[in-house]
Amino acid sequence: EVQLVESGGGSVQAGWSLRVSCTVSGVTRDEYTIGWFRQVPGKQREVVARISADRTANYTDAVKGRFTISRDIAKNTLYLQMNSLKPEDTAIYYCNLVKYRKEYWGQGTQVTVSS
């Protein structure tokens, strides 16, 4: 069974940095797309950054140049380094994995950025 467990959220001031992590278990082969989504109350969940099976990383325009997505294969962990945080980055951040057209989600971790 695929499981995704996020950690590392918290409350910071605008301009600060934060890194969130997602530990992956139950996946036997490295043939999947994995990434980060975020959601604020009353709005749809939106993609933030993703790494495809071919290791290509893509970012939504709002975070380009500020956020970096990366993977540590040996640790089965996905990271999202968030720099120059803005209040509009406040959301619950979810780890997402897609393999063989099946989609998996973590429980989410709250990131709050105050001005």
FIGUDO-315012 format. One record per residue: z, y, x of N, C-alpha, C in turn; residue in three letters. Coordinates in steps of 0.001 Angstrom, whole numbers, plus 500000, padded with zeros to 6 digits. Each point is the difference from the previous one (the first is absolute). Layout:
ZYXZYXZYXALA...
# end
This chain:
500000498808500841500000501192499159500000501245500878GLU499079500905499710499919501239500765501131500939499578VAL500695500540500973501049500981499733499839501195500916GLN500188501163499438499919501262500736501320500729499800LEU500619500401501099501285500685499920499918501299500789VAL500105501121499278499938501302500647501391500439500458GLU499997500865501002501237500606500479499665501304500700SER501033500810500239499809501200500797499844501290499232GLY500038499957498685499908501240499245501251500836500188GLY499960501212499458501159500856500094499681501417499581GLY500942500883500281499846501419499645499922500825501272SER498959500815500104499807500851501170499560501383499549VAL499996500920500943499524501352499720498513500099500333GLN499352500952499384498581500229500262499776500236501492ALA498942499368500508499679500123501415500541498877500852GLY500950499260499466500585498889500730499100498775499939TRP500415498944500709499256498744500033500854498866499447SER499304498973499546500674498813499478499041498830500167LEU500555498815500255499171498809500067500507498968499004ARG499094499508499198500343498920499087499358498715500496VAL500650498884499691499537498703500474499849499042498833SER499148499012500196499796498958498990499927498664500725CYS500968499153499746500006498672500602499315499028499060THR499046499250500556499169499087499205500393498568500293VAL500124499209498966500253498569500180499151499220499001SER499760498730500333499247499133499101498498500085500134GLY499503500712501009498566500106500232499688499255501287VAL499116499029499907499778499127501149498853500444500890THR499056500729499446498866500427500801499789501499499859ARG499532500581501085499840501451500068498659500411499397ASP499813499708498726498737500349499340500315500700498688GLU500500501201500115500364500728498798499964501496500276TYR500002500738498933500122501451500064501434500357499667THR500572500871500787501390500386499774500116501499500133ILE500887500578499224500117501440500064501183500547499237GLY500016501309499902501077500731499341499453500793498826TRP500730499943498896499751500818498821501260500830499754PHE499856501022499171501187500752499602499879500426498543ARG501144500245499417500020500350498589501155500936499705GLN499706501032499208501043500891499508500095499809498486VAL501149500269499423500167499795498548498946500750499197PRO499390499298499048499017500619499129498589500036500546GLY499831499491501219498664499993500593499603498586500391LYS498690499808500176499508498693500411500329499744501467GLN500159498717500292500186499620501388498700500282500757ARG500138500572501193498814500368500769500058499383501397GLU498825499702500523499939499444501349500273501092501019VAL500737499649501026500293500926501090499193499614501237VAL500091498743500383499290499514501186499888498485499904ALA498902499472500554499798498559499950499342499529501289ARG500288498766500366499329499341501110499258498810499419ILE498695499961500208499188498904499476500108498773500895SER499424498902499529500041498763500771499298500159501348ALA499045500923500076499312500237501275500738501020500855ASP501239500326499621500902500880500757499635501480499882ARG499100500331499080499639501401499779501078500684499171THR500430501164500442501007500763499278499345501155499248ALA500469500229498787499510501101499190501180500742499385ASN499830501297499840501071500846499492499494500869498847TYR500887500298499095499655500989498994499994501369500664THR499176500908499492499822501295500661501311500763500163ASP500904499838499069501241500779500012500890499687501201ALA499805498847500633500887499625501105499276499889501330VAL498692500186500011499242499889501248500529500981501035LYS500195499488501219500498500833501069501518500089500055GLY500679499526498953501473500042499970500616498597499983ARG499347499079499332500529498645499860499174499034500847PHE500666498967500518499319498958500756500472498643499514THR499058499153499621500317498645499574499750499060501181ILE500876499019500167499835499057501097500631498663499638SER499601498980500742500529498662499776500511499405501296ARG501073499252499906500485499180501098499851498562499525ASP498919499357500454499702498652499530501122499031500362ILE500525500126501209501037499072500467501257500086499136ALA500282501191499491501195500195499184499697499932498503LYS498730499773499659499591499982498587500473501246499267ASN499809501123500640500514501248499449498922501074499978THR499977500718498907499110501143499819500845501260500065LEU499456501043500623500722501257500129499175501144499430TYR500719501035499604499361501263499657500829501098500648LEU499446500573501048500648501120500683499570501279499299GLN500971500733499494499708501211499239500555501209500735MET499113500859500447500387501220500718499681501219499154ASN500622501100500355499763501274499296500091499801498489SER501074499386499581500153499684498586500096501260499157LEU499450499889498805499986501100499047500737499575498726LYS500505500945499233500668499632498740499109499175499078PRO498706500246500040499080499234499141499819498558500448GLU500564499640501150499996498599500432501140499207499356ASP500864500683499294501105499332499329499472498999498976THR500436498740500128499517498938499119500718498707500360ALA499766498994499191500369498641500386498788499409500704ILE500227499485501181498921499430500797500034498477499877TYR498847499440499650499875498559499778499052499381501019TYR500377498837500480499129499198500845499133499138499085CYS498737499871500360499040499258499169499161499090500880ASN499817498768499564499182499037500733499018499355499026LEU498763499912500428498961499356499177499353498887500819VAL500056498786499463499395498859500675499379499089498963LYS498731499681500226499268499128499079500120500517498564TYR499856501307499849500014500690498712501349499958499293ARG501025499524500680501359500057499455500718501177500630LYS500777500687499173500666501211500449501515499806499957GLU500652500496501047501445499864500105500609501366500295TYR501206500213499477500693501276500182501431499781500473TRP500466500945500787501414500031500340500760500746498909GLY501299500129500203500849500626498995500012501526500112GLN499512500524501107499927501436500195501189500572500739GLY499758501108500674501063500721500694499804501493499747THR501094500678499678499935501414499630499919500887501229GLN499062500930499968499893501043501020500123501340499285VAL500969500791500434500230501304499388499926501075501072THR499141500996499775499824501086500955500396501306499327VAL500987500666500551500471501242499423499449501191500778SER499816501098499290499433501199500634501073500864500622SER
# end
